[in-house]
């Protein structure tokens, strides 16, 4: 069996970009609580404004960051290769098990 190729590591620039992107939702959630317009005795759609602004836009921001990280991954090709290899191995084992069962019966 040949030795598998190692996945490429992300560049230093990409790691910094990921760090900034992943820290953004936390920084925004922290800073939103200090804005008087968003942290007051108001209700938006029945929710306190601070709850509204930390959950709904915060969830959207986390989703966007996760999409960004997933789209900029460099190890997708290696993962696809490993998935295909695992599928072939599973099919081979199933066929072998089926042959053994037929030989016993």
Sine and cosine of phi, psi and omega as CSV:
sin_phi,cos_phi,sin_psi,cos_psi,sin_omega,cos_omega
0.00,0.00,0.69,-0.73,-0.03,-1.00
-0.98,0.20,0.40,-0.91,-0.02,-1.00
-0.97,0.22,0.77,-0.64,-0.03,-1.00
-0.94,0.34,0.54,-0.84,0.04,-1.00
-0.96,0.27,0.59,-0.81,0.02,-1.00
-0.98,0.22,0.58,-0.82,0.04,-1.00
-0.93,0.37,0.56,-0.83,0.04,-1.00
-0.95,0.30,0.68,-0.74,0.05,-1.00
-0.99,0.11,0.53,-0.85,0.04,-1.00
-0.91,0.42,0.49,-0.87,0.01,-1.00
-0.94,0.35,0.27,-0.96,0.01,-1.00
-0.88,0.47,-0.61,0.79,0.02,-1.00
-0.89,0.46,-0.67,0.74,-0.01,-1.00
-0.93,0.38,-0.61,0.79,0.04,-1.00
-0.89,0.46,-0.66,0.75,0.04,-1.00
-0.90,0.43,-0.69,0.73,0.01,-1.00
-0.89,0.46,-0.68,0.74,0.05,-1.00
-0.89,0.45,-0.67,0.74,0.02,-1.00
-0.87,0.49,-0.69,0.72,0.04,-1.00
-0.90,0.43,-0.71,0.71,-0.01,-1.00
-0.89,0.45,-0.65,0.76,-0.03,-1.00
-0.96,0.28,-0.45,0.89,0.02,-1.00
-0.99,0.14,-0.35,0.94,-0.07,-1.00
-0.84,0.54,-0.76,0.65,0.00,-1.00
-0.87,0.50,-0.61,0.79,0.00,-1.00
-0.93,0.37,-0.67,0.74,0.01,-1.00
-0.91,0.42,-0.69,0.72,0.01,-1.00
-0.90,0.45,-0.67,0.74,0.02,-1.00
-0.89,0.46,-0.61,0.79,0.02,-1.00
-0.94,0.35,-0.70,0.71,-0.06,-1.00
-0.95,0.31,-0.49,0.87,-0.03,-1.00
-0.88,0.47,-0.51,0.86,-0.05,-1.00
-0.93,0.37,-0.27,0.96,-0.03,-1.00
-1.00,-0.09,-0.12,0.99,0.02,-1.00
-0.99,0.12,0.86,-0.52,-0.07,-1.00
-0.88,0.47,-0.55,0.83,-0.02,-1.00
-0.92,0.38,-0.44,0.90,-0.05,-1.00
-0.98,-0.20,-0.24,0.97,-0.02,-1.00
-0.81,-0.59,0.97,0.26,0.00,-1.00
-0.64,-0.77,-0.12,-0.99,-0.03,-1.00
-0.99,0.11,0.67,0.74,-0.03,-1.00
-0.96,-0.28,0.38,-0.92,0.11,-0.99
-0.87,-0.50,0.69,-0.72,0.13,-0.99
-0.87,-0.50,0.88,-0.47,-0.02,-1.00
0.80,0.61,0.60,0.80,0.06,-1.00
0.99,0.10,-0.01,1.00,0.01,-1.00
-0.93,-0.37,0.56,-0.83,0.13,-0.99
-0.85,0.52,0.60,-0.80,-0.11,-0.99
-0.85,0.53,-0.63,0.78,-0.02,-1.00
-0.91,0.42,-0.60,0.80,0.05,-1.00
-0.91,0.40,-0.68,0.73,0.02,-1.00
-0.87,0.50,-0.76,0.65,-0.09,-1.00
-0.97,0.25,-0.33,0.94,0.05,-1.00
-1.00,-0.06,-0.31,0.95,-0.01,-1.00
-0.99,-0.17,-0.82,0.57,-0.12,-0.99
-0.93,0.36,-0.88,0.48,0.03,-1.00
-0.92,0.40,-0.51,0.86,0.04,-1.00
-0.89,0.45,-0.67,0.74,0.05,-1.00
-0.90,0.44,-0.67,0.74,0.03,-1.00
-0.89,0.45,-0.64,0.77,0.00,-1.00
-0.92,0.40,-0.67,0.74,0.04,-1.00
-0.89,0.45,-0.66,0.75,0.03,-1.00
-0.88,0.48,-0.70,0.71,0.02,-1.00
-0.89,0.45,-0.64,0.77,0.02,-1.00
-0.91,0.42,-0.68,0.73,0.02,-1.00
-0.90,0.43,-0.62,0.78,0.06,-1.00
-0.89,0.45,-0.68,0.73,0.02,-1.00
-0.86,0.51,-0.73,0.68,-0.02,-1.00
-0.90,0.43,-0.67,0.74,-0.01,-1.00
-0.90,0.43,-0.63,0.77,-0.02,-1.00
-0.96,0.30,-0.39,0.92,-0.05,-1.00
-0.97,-0.22,0.20,0.98,0.04,-1.00
-0.92,0.39,0.57,-0.82,-0.01,-1.00
-0.97,-0.23,-0.10,1.00,-0.07,-1.00
-0.97,-0.23,0.29,0.96,0.00,-1.00
-0.88,0.47,-0.68,0.74,-0.03,-1.00
-0.89,0.45,-0.67,0.74,0.02,-1.00
-0.91,0.42,-0.65,0.76,0.02,-1.00
-0.90,0.43,-0.65,0.76,0.05,-1.00
-0.88,0.47,-0.67,0.75,0.01,-1.00
-0.89,0.45,-0.69,0.73,0.01,-1.00
-0.91,0.41,-0.61,0.79,0.05,-1.00
-0.90,0.45,-0.69,0.72,0.02,-1.00
-0.90,0.43,-0.66,0.75,0.03,-1.00
-0.89,0.46,-0.68,0.74,0.02,-1.00
-0.91,0.41,-0.62,0.79,0.03,-1.00
-0.91,0.42,-0.68,0.73,0.03,-1.00
-0.89,0.45,-0.67,0.74,0.01,-1.00
-0.90,0.43,-0.65,0.76,0.04,-1.00
-0.89,0.45,-0.67,0.74,0.04,-1.00
-0.90,0.43,-0.64,0.77,0.02,-1.00
-0.89,0.46,-0.69,0.72,0.00,-1.00
-0.92,0.40,-0.62,0.78,0.04,-1.00
-0.90,0.43,-0.68,0.74,0.02,-1.00
-0.90,0.44,-0.65,0.76,0.02,-1.00
-0.90,0.44,-0.69,0.73,0.03,-1.00
-0.90,0.45,-0.64,0.77,0.02,-1.00
-0.90,0.44,-0.66,0.75,0.03,-1.00
-0.89,0.45,-0.66,0.75,0.02,-1.00
-0.90,0.44,-0.67,0.74,0.01,-1.00
-0.91,0.41,-0.62,0.78,0.04,-1.00
-0.92,0.39,-0.57,0.82,0.01,-1.00
-0.94,0.35,-0.53,0.85,0.00,-1.00
-0.97,0.26,-0.65,0.76,-0.08,-1.00
-0.96,0.26,0.00,0.00,0.00,0.00
